Amino acid sequence: MNCSVRSNTFQSIFFALLVLLAFDAVAVDCPADAICRYDLEPGKYSDKGPYRYDDYDMPFGSTPGGASVYYPTNAEPPFSVLVFTPPLSGTQIMYRAWGPFFASHGIVMVTMDTRTTLDQVDSRARQQKTVLDAMKEENTRMGSPLYGKVATDRLGAVGWSMGGGATWINSAEYDGLRTAMSLAGHNLTAIDLDSKGYGTRCPTILFNGALDVTILGGLGQSDGVYDNIPSGVPKLIYEVVSAGHFSWGTPTQANDYVAELALAFQKTFLDGDLRWADYLTRPIRDVAKFESANLP
């Protein structure tokens, strides 16, 4: 064999090995059933993402109090879905900024209203379940902007205050729920013991503020749930030094780290894109408490 042939052979083998290594890295980082968007580089993002988005109202009667759906318009489906449940006396308008934030990063966000603004934790949990079910049906509803685009096995729950308590209940009770995220969660007035975290089955991220010292979301409610989540379940808690109970109306109202962690958590566990797990890290400031367990 002459030198040029030997060189070409070695180059071919080397190139093949590089291809195999690259394929193996993708396989490890992105499980077969995960949603990985390679046009969006994993990182720490607190601003809107690269995708355009739109919104629409859920059909009348399909949800208890009405809901708005924020969805990407130029990202490749299918899409994971988050359902956000409001605090006591709260309505969608208080936290609608979360919708465009997640939609622009490739995740559908539903902001819902409850039947009345005074509904309690247990009622909010039941209503959140109804909206989660309704979003599965959007995948097959003729005329829905999300027809054929919903990853019905990738649903997550989000809630603020009493909505957070509702989310804690559904983290134990809603079959197939992929993630739970609470903002200044409240469970002291809940009846269902699943609001305490003992039965949580899905990865859970809890945000709270050190200035929230009332029954609304203080008094160790988030800390207690975090401690009670069963061994082996991925979990993370971040208590913001400068935040109070009403600091959660936008992804960055408390600080930019909240947005960064919320997105990285949902990308990791809701979409299943494990490349984002590297960004579930302790903020460099404004930390009263930061703990995590069982992360990838």
C-alpha angles and dihedrals in degrees: 000000000000123000096255093053092046090049093050091048092051090047091052092049092046092050091048090052091051090052092050092048092049091049091049092051091052090047091053095045097043118038116215095257096042129105108237120175109200092184088067113063114218113248146106111311128175098161129068116290133239099274127093115233143193136187140217138182120253113248115276111270096016092099130036098244105003131275140212122219121211113194140169115256102192103033122100113260150257100083132200115228134222122193115204118203119200132235125254110297089007131126135191094270090069094065107016091123088078089067099063091040095060095034091054088055094051102265124112114235122197118198110198138191123216124231090261130005089239098058112132130236098270093048090048090053092055091048092049088054090053092053092047089054091047090055091056088055091052086072091067103027110114110235095024114133085225097050107147092357105091121101092218091190093056107068126144135188127223129182144171121216106321086009086057090054088051089052091052090054092051092047084071103030111035108088113232097009107159102196143007125203125183130191114200088336121207127205106148092102095039120113099198109086090212085078087074095068099245093118100038110140105175135064108281134197120193126196122190140160127238089219091058099094100148135091087264095078108329133078092087097295096138091039090053093051092047091052092047097051106114121260113272097028112118111245142165133186126193121184112192116218095213100039132100134185095286098047098099107076092109132025090253103034092102092036141301092269091069091059092045094050095042092053095044091049094051093044090051100045107016097043092026093228101148093191087081094060089085089070097057089099136139113273115246093236144002092056124145092162135359123173135153139177138189095012118155 
